[in-house]
Each structure stands twice: as C-alpha cells, then as structure tokens.
Amino acid sequence: MIKEFKQIGAGMATIALSGVGVGIGIIFGNLLDAVSRNPGISKLLFNYAILGFALTEAIALFTIMIVFLLMS
C-alpha cells in the first residue's frame, strides 16, 4: 500500500512541470513582444530571458529530484 501512495505522490509532484512549461512560454513570448517594441536592446533582453529560463527550469529539476526521492 505504501508503494501505491508513493506513486500517487510522485504523480502529483509532476503537476509542477506543467507550470514550468507555462512559465517558459510566458518568458519567451514576452521576449518576442519586447524585442518587437524595442529591437535596440534585444541582446540585453535576451540575457534577461535566459536568466529567467534558467531559474524557471531549476524548478523543474527540483521537481524531478523530489519525484525520484519519492520513488526510492
């Protein structure tokens, strides 16, 4: 019975991955919007977008780590 509860918990923990996907989409969608409004600072905006992408992707890595811990 414990194994089944671990699997349910791991499945529920992966729900955070959908939020990460939405967050990454918002980051790069807003990057395209900002570059189209002001193409002169596109390099700076791209650097900020990569920083936001890395921080958002870190949440996905933490989620996967928690899932692996639950499954062990």
C-alpha positions as CSV (number, residue, x, y, z in Angstrom):
1,M,0.0,0.0,0.0
2,I,2.9,2.4,0.7
3,K,4.2,1.9,-2.9
4,E,0.9,3.0,-4.3
5,F,0.9,6.1,-2.2
6,K,4.4,6.9,-3.3
7,Q,3.4,6.6,-6.9
8,I,0.4,8.9,-6.3
9,G,2.6,11.4,-4.6
10,A,5.1,11.3,-7.4
11,G,2.4,11.8,-10.0
12,M,1.0,14.8,-8.1
13,A,4.5,16.3,-7.8
14,T,4.9,16.2,-11.6
15,I,2.0,18.7,-11.9
16,A,4.6,21.4,-11.2
17,L,6.1,20.6,-14.6
18,S,3.1,21.9,-16.4
19,G,3.6,25.2,-14.5
20,V,7.2,25.3,-15.7
21,G,6.1,24.8,-19.3
22,V,3.7,27.7,-19.0
23,G,6.3,29.9,-17.3
24,I,8.9,29.2,-20.0
25,G,6.3,30.0,-22.7
26,I,5.4,33.3,-21.0
27,I,9.1,34.3,-20.7
28,F,9.9,33.8,-24.4
29,G,6.6,35.1,-25.5
30,N,7.2,38.3,-23.6
31,L,10.8,38.4,-25.0
32,L,9.4,38.4,-28.5
33,D,7.0,41.2,-27.6
34,A,9.7,43.3,-26.0
35,V,12.1,42.8,-28.9
36,S,9.4,43.8,-31.4
37,R,8.8,47.0,-29.4
38,N,12.5,47.9,-28.9
39,P,14.9,46.0,-31.1
40,G,17.9,48.1,-30.0
41,I,18.2,46.3,-26.6
42,S,17.5,42.8,-27.9
43,K,20.8,41.5,-26.6
44,L,20.1,42.7,-23.0
45,L,16.5,41.4,-23.2
46,F,17.8,38.0,-24.4
47,N,20.2,37.8,-21.5
48,Y,17.4,38.5,-19.0
49,A,15.2,35.9,-20.8
50,I,17.9,33.3,-20.4
51,L,18.3,34.1,-16.7
52,G,14.5,33.7,-16.3
53,F,14.6,30.5,-18.3
54,A,17.3,29.1,-16.1
55,L,15.5,30.0,-12.9
56,T,12.3,28.5,-14.1
57,E,14.0,25.4,-15.3
58,A,15.5,24.9,-11.9
59,I,12.0,24.4,-10.5
60,A,11.6,21.5,-13.0
61,L,14.9,20.0,-11.8
62,F,13.8,20.3,-8.2
63,T,10.5,18.6,-9.1
64,I,12.2,15.7,-10.8
65,M,14.5,15.3,-7.8
66,I,11.5,15.1,-5.5
67,V,9.9,12.6,-7.7
68,F,13.0,10.4,-7.7
69,L,13.2,10.7,-3.9
70,L,9.6,9.7,-3.5
71,M,10.1,6.7,-5.8
72,S,13.1,5.3,-4.0
